[in-house]
């Protein structure tokens, strides 16, 4: 099995493509030289050895003999579309070799617009693709896993992008030895500027992790982390896209208030965020250092920063991330994947909640969170206080 995984990774890097499976069989588009043509059983390791044995002919034969890379998506929402579009635009997979499933055509039409194949059968995706992303809503995913479990084999690499659904839950609902990984992506994957982290399950090795990282790096930054950090990333980067958009909107509206045309103000605000982010990443500076470099004594920037401090920007931003993380951990608990302490702040600080005594004008209040995991349920909030994470339905996966 280890050598097979190595072969798959090498095949992806060289452009040979993954085999795609029907049940327990691996099926290739073309048989190896000396075969009888048509679809048949094919060992990826044997295929690589055969190609390597041809020496100087290998490079010339790749274009003619390489099989299609087939990637499946169970669920066709915005996050699935973002990952698929990023992979296609980066040339990691051809659009016609992407297969997506959804119960209705509402989302599938966007995949068809990209040139992808679509179906209403989740099992068909598993039967046609060896690498499958599960991109459903978190509360739907368990039922989907039960549905497709009969056609899952050890040949599959299964990747969940559902927020709050733990690896242990995924493995419990799938056959033994299923190779499962969990990814926390964000929407900028669609423009190949995503920020992603991934964690692997018990039966996913370095080969599967390396393959997934190689693919996802085409969509942006991807790092492997312990699973405990995945929910933290959801709050910081998955939900953080919306937080940054809110800040960009506020910057632009400040300029509009002072007379700048709306379109220009929003373009300048977005470009300012983009340029600042590039400086931080390329120079490796701490944000505080760059902020200090921009300020001059008695200048415009220090006056603006003072106004931000008076408005509580720093505390509000920190609370927004913590509230999103608490919600991600609450989703884990709803799926039965946690220990009953998922709502704890890792530092034992305060979790954001909404004061419910003034309908229509909720006020932010902080209540204590458990300092460490494993201490049972989170204490009930004070009377008249409603947890932030229980307010309404989530939009999107984060």
C-alpha positions in Angstrom: 0.0 0.0 0.0 2.9 2.4 0.8 4.5 1.8 -2.5 1.1 2.4 -4.2 0.7 5.7 -2.5 4.2 6.7 -3.5 3.3 5.8 -7.1 0.2 7.9 -7.0 2.1 10.9 -5.7 4.7 10.5 -8.4 2.1 10.1 -11.0 0.4 13.4 -10.0 3.7 15.3 -10.0 4.7 13.8 -13.4 1.3 14.5 -14.9 0.4 10.8 -15.3 -2.9 11.1 -13.3 -4.5 9.0 -10.7 -6.3 5.8 -11.6 -10.0 6.1 -11.1 -12.0 3.3 -9.5 -15.2 1.4 -10.0 -15.9 -0.6 -6.9 -12.7 -2.5 -6.0 -11.1 -2.2 -9.4 -8.7 0.5 -10.7 -9.6 1.4 -14.2 -7.4 3.2 -16.7 -8.3 5.0 -19.9 -5.5 3.1 -21.7 -3.9 -0.2 -21.2 -0.1 -0.5 -20.8 1.9 -1.5 -23.9 1.5 -5.2 -24.5 -2.0 -5.2 -23.2 -5.2 -5.7 -25.1 -6.5 -2.2 -25.2 -9.6 -0.7 -23.6 -10.3 -0.4 -19.9 -8.7 -2.9 -17.6 -6.9 -3.4 -14.3 -3.8 -1.3 -14.0 -1.2 -1.0 -11.2 0.0 2.6 -10.9 3.3 1.4 -9.6 3.7 -1.0 -12.5 2.8 1.8 -14.9 5.5 4.0 -13.5 8.1 1.3 -13.7 7.1 0.6 -17.3 7.5 4.2 -18.2 10.7 4.5 -16.3 12.1 1.5 -18.0 11.7 3.1 -21.4 14.5 5.6 -20.4 14.7 8.5 -22.9 11.3 7.6 -24.4 9.6 8.5 -21.1 9.3 12.2 -21.6 8.0 11.9 -25.2 5.5 9.3 -24.1 4.0 11.2 -21.3 1.8 13.5 -23.4 0.5 10.6 -25.4 -0.1 8.1 -22.7 -0.9 10.1 -19.5 -4.3 9.2 -18.1 -6.8 11.8 -17.0 -6.7 13.2 -13.5 -10.2 12.7 -12.1 -11.3 14.7 -9.0 -14.7 14.4 -7.4 -16.8 16.8 -5.4 -19.7 15.6 -3.3 -21.5 18.9 -2.8 -21.3 21.7 -5.2 -21.5 24.9 -3.1 -19.3 27.9 -3.2 -16.3 26.3 -1.4 -16.4 23.3 -3.8 -16.6 25.6 -6.7 -13.7 27.7 -5.4 -11.4 24.7 -5.0 -12.4 23.2 -8.4 -11.9 26.5 -10.2 -8.5 27.0 -8.5 -7.3 23.6 -9.6 -8.6 24.1 -13.1 -7.1 27.5 -13.5 -3.7 26.3 -12.2 -3.7 23.4 -14.7 -3.7 20.7 -12.0 -6.8 19.1 -13.4 -8.8 19.5 -16.7 -12.3 20.7 -16.3 -13.8 17.7 -18.1 -12.2 15.4 -15.5 -13.9 17.0 -12.6 -17.2 15.3 -11.4 -19.5 17.1 -9.0 -22.7 15.9 -7.4 -25.6 17.7 -5.8 -29.3 16.9 -5.2 -30.5 19.8 -7.5 -29.2 21.7 -10.5 -29.0 25.0 -8.7 -25.3 24.7 -7.9 -24.4 22.2 -10.5 -25.0 24.7 -13.3 -22.0 26.7 -12.1 -19.8 23.5 -12.4 -21.2 22.9 -15.9 -20.3 26.5 -16.8 -16.7 25.6 -15.9 -16.8 22.6 -18.2 -17.1 20.0 -15.4 -19.1 16.9 -15.4 -22.1 16.7 -13.0 -24.4 14.1 -11.5 -27.1 13.8 -8.9 -25.6 10.6 -7.6 -23.1 10.8 -4.8 -22.1 7.2 -5.2 -21.2 7.8 -8.9 -18.6 10.3 -7.8 -17.0 7.7 -5.5 -17.2 5.1 -8.3 -15.5 7.4 -10.8 -12.9 9.2 -8.8 -10.1 8.2 -6.4 -9.7 11.6 -4.9 -13.0 13.0 -3.5 -13.7 16.3 -1.7 -16.8 16.3 0.6 -18.1 19.8 0.5 -21.6 19.5 2.0 -23.1 21.5 4.9 -21.8 20.1 8.2 -25.1 18.8 9.4 -25.7 17.0 6.1 -22.3 15.3 5.9 -22.9 12.3 8.2 -25.9 11.1 6.2 -23.9 11.5 3.0 -21.0 9.4 4.4 -23.4 6.7 5.4 -24.9 6.7 1.9 -21.5 6.4 0.1 -19.8 4.1 2.6 -20.6 0.9 0.7 -18.6 2.0 -2.4 -15.6 3.4 -0.4 -12.4 1.4 -0.8 -8.9 1.7 0.5 -8.0 3.2 -2.9 -9.9 6.4 -2.2 -8.4 9.5 -0.7 -11.3 11.3 1.0 -11.1 15.0 1.9 -13.6 16.8 4.1 -14.0 20.6 3.9 -17.0 20.7 6.2 -16.5 23.0 9.2 -16.6 21.4 12.6 -16.8 17.8 11.5 -13.9 16.0 13.2 -11.7 13.3 11.7 -12.9 10.8 14.3 -16.5 11.4 13.2 -15.5 10.9 9.6 -13.6 7.7 10.3 -16.5 6.3 12.4 -18.9 6.7 9.5 -16.7 5.2 6.9 -15.3 1.7 6.4 -12.2 0.6 8.4 -8.9 1.8 7.0 -10.5 4.6 5.0 -7.9 7.3 4.2 -9.4 10.5 5.4 -8.1 14.1 5.5 -9.7 17.3 6.7 -9.1 20.6 5.1 -10.1 24.1 6.1 -10.0 26.2 2.9 -11.3 29.8 2.3 -13.0 31.4 -0.6 -9.9 33.1 -2.2 -9.0 29.7 -3.5 -11.0 30.7 -6.5 -8.3 33.3 -7.4 -5.4 31.0 -6.3 -4.8 33.1 -3.2 -6.4 30.8 -0.6 -5.1 30.2 2.9 -5.6 26.5 3.9 -4.6 24.1 6.6 -5.1 20.3 6.6 -5.0 17.5 9.1 -4.8 13.8 8.3 -6.7 10.8 9.8 -5.2 7.7 11.3 -4.9 5.8 8.0 -3.8 8.7 5.8 0.0 8.8 5.5 2.6 11.3 4.3 1.9 10.2 0.7 -1.7 11.3 0.8 -0.8 14.4 2.7 1.9 15.3 0.1 -0.5 14.7 -2.8 -3.2 16.9 -1.3 -0.8 19.7 -0.4 0.7 19.6 -3.9 -2.8 20.0 -5.4 -4.1 22.7 -3.0 -0.9 24.8 -3.2 -2.2 25.6 -6.7 -5.0 27.4 -4.9 -2.8 29.3 -2.5 -1.0 28.6 0.8 -1.5 25.1 2.4 0.0 23.9 5.6 -0.4 20.7 7.6 -1.4 21.2 11.2 -2.7 19.2 14.2 -6.4 18.8 14.0 -7.0 21.0 17.0 -5.8 24.0 14.8 -8.3 23.4 12.0 -11.3 25.0 13.8 -9.0 27.9 14.8 -8.2 28.4 11.1 -11.9 28.3 10.3 -12.4 31.3 12.5 -9.3 33.2 11.4 -9.3 32.6 7.7 -12.5 30.9 6.6 -14.7 33.4 8.4 -11.9 36.0 8.2 -12.7 36.6 4.6 -16.0 38.2 5.6 -14.3 40.1 8.4 -11.7 41.6 6.0 -14.5 42.5 3.6 -16.4 44.3 6.3 -13.2 46.3 7.1 -12.6 47.1 3.4 -16.2 48.3 3.1 -15.8 50.5 6.2 -12.5 52.0 4.8 -14.2 52.8 1.5 -17.3 54.3 3.2 -15.0 56.6 5.2 -13.6 57.9 2.0 -17.0 58.2 0.4 -18.2 60.2 3.3 -15.4 62.6 2.6 -16.3 63.0 -1.1 -14.5 60.2 -3.0 -16.6 58.4 -5.7 -17.9 55.0 -4.5 -16.3 52.8 -7.1 -12.9 54.5 -6.7 -13.1 54.3 -3.0 -13.8 50.5 -3.0 -11.0 49.8 -5.5 -8.5 51.8 -3.5 -9.5 50.1 -0.3 -9.2 46.6 -1.8 -5.8 47.4 -3.4 -4.6 48.8 0.0 -5.4 45.6 1.7 -3.8 43.6 -1.1 -0.6 45.6 -1.1 -0.3 45.5 2.7 -0.8 41.8 2.7 1.9 41.3 0.1 4.4 43.4 2.1 3.7 41.4 5.3 4.2 38.1 3.5 7.2 39.0 1.3 9.1 40.9 4.0 8.1 38.6 6.8 7.5 41.6 9.1 5.3 41.6 12.1 2.2 43.8 11.4 3.2 46.1 14.3 6.5 46.9 12.7 4.9 47.9 9.4 2.3 49.9 11.3 5.1 51.8 13.1 6.8 52.5 9.8 3.7 54.2 8.4 3.2 56.4 11.4 5.0 59.8 11.7 4.8 62.0 14.8 1.7 64.2 14.6 0.8 62.8 11.2 -2.5 61.6 9.7 -2.0 57.9 10.4 -1.5 58.2 14.2 -4.7 60.3 14.4 -6.5 57.6 12.5 -5.1 54.9 14.6 -6.2 56.7 17.7 -9.8 56.8 16.3 -9.6 53.0 15.7 -8.5 52.4 19.3 -11.3 54.6 20.6 -13.8 52.5 18.5 -12.4 49.2 19.9 -11.3 47.8 16.6 -8.6 45.5 18.1 -11.0 44.0 20.7 -13.8 43.6 18.2 -11.6 41.9 15.7 -10.2 39.4 18.3 -13.8 38.7 19.5 -15.0 38.1 16.0 -12.4 35.4 15.4 -13.1 33.8 18.8 -16.8 33.8 18.2 -16.3 32.0 14.8 -14.0 29.5 16.5 -16.6 28.8 19.2 -19.2 28.2 16.5 -16.9 25.8 14.7 -16.4 23.9 17.9 -20.1 23.9 18.6 -20.6 22.3 15.2 -18.2 19.6 16.3 -20.2 19.0 19.4 -23.4 18.8 17.5 -21.9 16.1 15.4 -20.9 14.2 18.5 -17.3 14.5 17.7 -16.0 16.2 20.8 -15.5 15.9 24.5 -18.0 18.4 25.6 -15.5 21.2 26.0 -15.2 22.4 22.4 -16.5 25.9 23.3 -13.5 26.6 25.6 -11.1 29.3 24.7 -7.6 27.7 24.7 -6.4 30.5 27.0 -9.3 30.4 29.3 -10.4 33.8 28.2 -13.9 35.1 27.4 -16.2 33.9 24.7 -18.3 36.5 22.9 -22.0 36.3 23.5 -25.0 38.5 22.6 -27.1 40.2 25.3 -30.7 39.2 24.5 -32.5 41.8 26.7 -32.8 44.4 24.0 -34.3 42.9 20.9 -33.0 44.5 17.7 -30.1 46.0 19.4 -27.9 43.2 20.7 -25.0 44.2 22.9 -21.7 42.3 23.0 -20.9 40.8 26.3 -18.1 38.4 27.3 -18.6 35.3 29.5 -15.9 32.9 30.9 -14.9 30.0 28.8 -13.3 26.8 30.0 -9.5 27.1 30.1 -8.8 23.5 29.0 -10.5 20.6 27.3 -11.9 17.6 29.0 -13.7 19.3 31.9 -17.2 18.7 30.8 -19.8 21.0 29.3 -19.2 24.7 29.1 -21.0 26.6 31.9 -24.3 28.1 31.1 -24.1 31.9 30.3 -25.5 34.4 32.8 -29.3 35.0 32.8 -30.4 37.1 29.8 -27.3 36.3 27.8 -27.5 34.3 24.5 -24.4 32.6 23.0 -23.3 34.3 19.8 -23.0 31.0 18.0 -26.6 30.0 18.5 -28.0 33.0 16.5 -29.6 31.7 13.3 -28.3 29.6 10.5 -24.8 29.8 9.0 -24.3 31.0 5.5 -21.8 28.9 3.6 -19.4 26.4 5.2 -17.9 28.8 7.7 
